[in-house]
């Protein structure tokens, strides 16, 4: 799985420098942070709506597709901010053996 994320990260880095007229990712970067955040908001809403309507295997596939769109746009955001998926994976690994309640309580301190 990490191979897919690594390959996607490489593509995102390359497209960050591409012509906005020829690359969707480049066009998002050119439009700036607010546009990327807007896309993440749209995709998150689509995940929620797809999940509400998920009743069987076919409609559950819609949740998977919308989640992929959301993750993709989050990766674009990370790229825009000079980060990548490895930072997120490291954070998830750090939290792995923590109780969710303990981890959440530690954030407010």
Secondary structure, 3 states (H helix, E strand, C coil): CHHHHHHHHHHHHHHHCCCCCCCHHHHHHHHCHHHHHHHHHHHHHHHHHHHHHCCCHHHHHHHHHHHHHHHHHHHHHHHHCCCCHHHHHHHHHHHCCCCHHHHHHHHCC
